[in-house]
Amino acid sequence: MNKSSKRDNRARRHRRIRARLFGTAKRPRVSVFRSDRYVEVQLIDDQKGKTVLASHGKKEKAKNKTEQAALVGRTLAKAAKKAGINAMIFDRSGYRYHGRVKAVVEAMRAEGIKV
């Protein structure tokens, strides 16, 4: 019997999700990475294979990790608006849509970005 770890299961879910998502210059893919301490978010143009914008929680000061994730989402949304990006495709990277991942997206939506 094959024992798979949490990391293997998430990687499998991530591959399955990524098979259906593709970001463009007008509507980039929002990729979320959640570590034990921080949340990192990138806007990716898959046509060119380039990261358009990125934000992480290492500079953000917040009471807890969920608030930190919301600050990261808000920061990225403001930078995206300055760059003329108003719509994005959300890639949850195999994580469940709750907690820090949900906080990032809700903060971006609060700033007027269509995710």
C-alpha positions as CSV (number, residue, x, y, z in Angstrom):
1,M,0.0,0.0,0.0
2,N,1.3,3.5,-0.9
3,K,1.4,6.0,1.9
4,S,1.2,9.6,0.7
5,S,2.0,12.6,2.8
6,K,0.1,15.8,3.1
7,R,2.7,17.5,0.9
8,D,2.2,14.8,-1.8
9,N,-1.6,15.1,-1.7
10,R,-1.4,18.9,-2.0
11,A,1.0,18.6,-5.0
12,R,-1.4,16.2,-6.6
13,R,-4.3,18.6,-6.1
14,H,-2.2,21.5,-7.4
15,R,-1.4,19.7,-10.6
16,R,-5.0,18.9,-11.1
17,I,-6.0,22.5,-10.6
18,R,-3.2,23.9,-12.8
19,A,-4.3,21.7,-15.7
20,R,-7.4,23.9,-16.0
21,L,-6.0,27.4,-15.2
22,F,-4.1,29.7,-17.6
23,G,-3.2,33.3,-17.0
24,T,-2.8,36.0,-19.7
25,A,-1.4,39.5,-19.7
26,K,-4.9,41.0,-19.3
27,R,-6.1,38.4,-16.8
28,P,-3.1,36.9,-14.9
29,R,-3.2,33.9,-12.6
30,V,-3.0,34.7,-8.9
31,S,-0.9,32.0,-7.3
32,V,-0.9,31.6,-3.5
33,F,1.8,29.9,-1.5
34,R,1.2,29.3,2.2
35,S,4.2,28.6,4.4
36,D,4.2,28.1,8.2
37,R,5.0,31.8,8.8
38,Y,4.0,33.7,5.7
39,V,1.8,33.9,2.7
40,E,3.3,34.7,-0.7
41,V,1.1,35.8,-3.7
42,Q,2.2,36.2,-7.4
43,L,0.4,37.4,-10.5
44,I,1.6,35.2,-13.4
45,D,1.3,35.7,-17.1
46,D,1.4,32.1,-18.4
47,Q,1.6,33.1,-22.0
48,K,5.0,34.7,-21.4
49,G,6.0,32.5,-18.4
50,K,6.7,35.6,-16.4
51,T,5.7,36.9,-12.9
52,V,4.0,40.2,-13.4
53,L,3.7,41.2,-9.7
54,A,4.4,39.6,-6.3
55,S,3.8,40.3,-2.7
56,H,4.7,38.5,0.5
57,G,4.0,38.8,4.2
58,K,7.6,39.2,5.4
59,K,7.2,43.0,5.5
60,E,3.6,43.1,6.7
61,K,3.1,43.6,10.5
62,A,-0.2,42.1,11.7
63,K,-1.7,40.5,14.8
64,N,-2.1,37.1,13.3
65,K,-1.4,35.2,10.0
66,T,-4.9,35.7,8.6
67,E,-4.7,39.4,9.0
68,Q,-1.2,39.3,7.5
69,A,-2.6,37.4,4.5
70,A,-5.3,40.0,4.0
71,L,-2.7,42.8,4.1
72,V,-0.7,40.9,1.4
73,G,-3.9,40.6,-0.8
74,R,-4.7,44.3,-0.3
75,T,-1.1,45.3,-1.2
76,L,-1.1,43.2,-4.4
77,A,-4.5,44.5,-5.4
78,K,-3.4,48.1,-5.2
79,A,-0.2,47.4,-7.2
80,A,-2.3,45.5,-9.8
81,K,-4.7,48.4,-10.2
82,K,-1.7,50.8,-10.8
83,A,-0.5,48.4,-13.4
84,G,-4.0,48.4,-15.1
85,I,-5.0,44.9,-14.1
86,N,-8.6,44.6,-12.9
87,A,-9.4,40.9,-13.3
88,M,-7.5,37.8,-12.3
89,I,-7.8,34.0,-12.3
90,F,-7.4,32.5,-8.8
91,D,-5.1,29.5,-8.3
92,R,-5.4,28.2,-4.8
93,S,-2.4,25.9,-5.3
94,G,-4.0,22.8,-3.8
95,Y,-4.9,24.5,-0.5
96,R,-8.4,24.5,0.8
97,Y,-10.3,27.7,0.3
98,H,-10.5,28.9,3.9
99,G,-8.4,30.8,6.4
100,R,-5.4,32.6,4.9
101,V,-6.1,31.7,1.3
102,K,-9.7,33.0,1.6
103,A,-8.5,36.2,3.4
104,V,-6.1,37.0,0.4
105,V,-9.0,36.7,-2.1
106,E,-11.5,38.6,-0.1
107,A,-9.1,41.5,0.5
108,M,-8.4,41.7,-3.3
109,R,-12.2,41.7,-4.0
110,A,-12.6,44.5,-1.4
111,E,-10.1,46.6,-3.3
112,G,-12.2,46.2,-6.5
113,I,-10.4,43.4,-8.3
114,K,-12.5,40.8,-10.0
115,V,-11.2,37.4,-8.8
